Amino acid sequence: MALGGNMPSVHGGPARTLMAALALMPAFGIRIVRCAPFYKTPALSSYIQPEYVNSVAVVEAAVPPEALLDILHRIEAIFGRVRRERWAPRPLDIDLLDYRGMIIPAEGKRGADAGAGKLPIALPHPGIAARGFVLLPLRDVAPRWRHPVTGESVQRLIASLGPGGLAGIERLKSSQLRS
């Protein structure tokens, strides 16, 4: 699961919001197995908006992937996420990246053409291979992970991004997590 945000919530800045969301997950039956360090990342959208704080966590839950994604969306809402416009600034964004290697093809429009609102589940997450802010923390928690469709290793996916795909992504130090 990937999580990130770039707007404050009642818990404080993005890093504190991510920590609070992770702390809340066990109440929803989600066990955090491992969590990557947090990364500061530039926004990818055409909106002028603050930088994001991102991470990846390996989790366990005794529910099917669709139900897990619904729970993750409920947690987003608790932290003030409102889906009005695709890629708009938000206090919390949680994506299901992979679920036991399961493959569920993406249906319907994606990206900017998809409009606002929730998208149907797709596994692995359709954007995973192109997002350095996901791949770097994914490598931290699952260095042997392979893309379920292509079989490429996380290290190979990172290398394929090149320097431009990793520009501006910086691992946060513990002293930077206070805001």
N, C-alpha and C positions, 0 to 999 in steps of 0.2 A: 504494500500500500504506500502511495506517495502522499505527502501532505505538505501544504504550503499556505502562505498568506502574505498580504502586504498592507493590510489595514488593521488598526487597533481594534480590540474587542474589550469587553468589560474586564478582561484579565490583563490588559496592557498591550504592549506591542506584539508584533507577529511571533517572535520567539516564545514569549510567555503564553500566547494563545495556543501555539503548537504543543507546548508542554502540558497545558491544561486539557487540551483535547485528548492527548495520549493518556493522561491520568484518569479521564472519564471513561475511556473505552472498556475497562473491565466491568463497569456497571451495565454495559450492553452485551456482555458475554464475549468480548474480544480480549484475548490475551496477547500482550506485547511480548514477543520472543526476543527480538533484537531491534534496536533503533540506531540509525546512523547519526553521526554528528549533523548539526544544522549547517546549511550553506546559505550565503547571501547571493542572490541571483538577480540579474536585470529582468525587467518585465519584457515579455516577448510580443506583446500586442502593440497596436498602433496608438493606443491610449498613452498619454503622458501620465505616469503613475509611479508610485514609490517602488523601490526594489522589493523583491520577495525574500522570505526565509523559507527554505525547503528542506525536507528530509525524506527518508524512506524507512519504513518499519516492516519487519517480518512479523506477521500476526497469525494467530490461530483462532478459529471460530467454528462452532458446531452447527453452522447453517450453510445452505447452498450459496453460490456467489451472488445471485440476484438479491437474496435476503441480506447478505452482508453489505452489498452496495446500498440498499435502502437504509440500513442502520448508519452507514457512513454519511449519507445525505441528511439523516435526522441529526446527527452530531454536528454537521456543518450548520444546520439551521439554529441549533442551540447557541452557536457562537456568532450568530447574526448574518449568516450567508443567505442572500436573497438572489435568486437567479432571474435577473432582469435582462441582462445583456451578456453575450458570450465574451469572455476574457476581460470583463470589467474588474476593477480592483475589488478585493474581498478579504474579509478577516480570516477565512479558512476555506481551503479547497482540499478535499480528500479524494484520491483516485485509487481504484482497485487496479493494480498493475498486472497481476498474475494470480491465478488460483489453481494451484497444484498442476500447472502445465496445461490446463484446460484451454481449448480453442473455441471461441464463440465469435464468428465473423461479425464485423460491424455492419449494421443495417441503417439505411436512411442517410441523410445528409450529415456531414461532419464538418468540424472547423467553423469558419465564419458563416458558411451557408446554412448551418444547423439552427441558427436563431437562439433565442433564450430557452431556458428550461432544461430539464434532465434529458440525457440521451439514453437510448437503450444500451444495455450492457454489451461490451465487446471485450474479449480476452484473447491474447494479452492486450493491454491498453494500446489503442492504435498509434499513439504518439510516442510510445516509450523509446523507440530506436533513435529518435531525432532530438531527444531532450537531454542535454548534458546535465541540467539541474536535477534530473531523475537518475540518470546513469551513474553519476559520481557517487551519490549516497547509496544507490543500489549495490555498487561494487563494494562499498564499506560493509554492508550487512550480508551480502550474498555473492562473494567473489567468484563462485563457480556457476552462477546462474547463466542459463542459456535461453535465448528467445525461443519460445515453443514452436513458432512457425518456421523461422529461418535456421535455427540451430546455432546461430552466432553467439559467441560468448559476450558477456558484458564488457570485457576488456576490448574485444574486437569492435563492438558497437561504439565505444568511447573513441577508439583510434580512428574510426571512420568519420567521426564528426570533424576532425581536424581542429586547429587552434581557434578558428572562428566559432565553432559550435560550443566551445568552452569559455569564450571570452566573457570576462566579468564575473565568473562564478568563483566564489571564494569561501573556503571553509571558515566558519565563525569560531572564534576563540571563546572559551567559557565566560570571559569578562564581557563579551559582546551580547550575551544572552539575557542581560538584565532588562533591556528595554522591550 
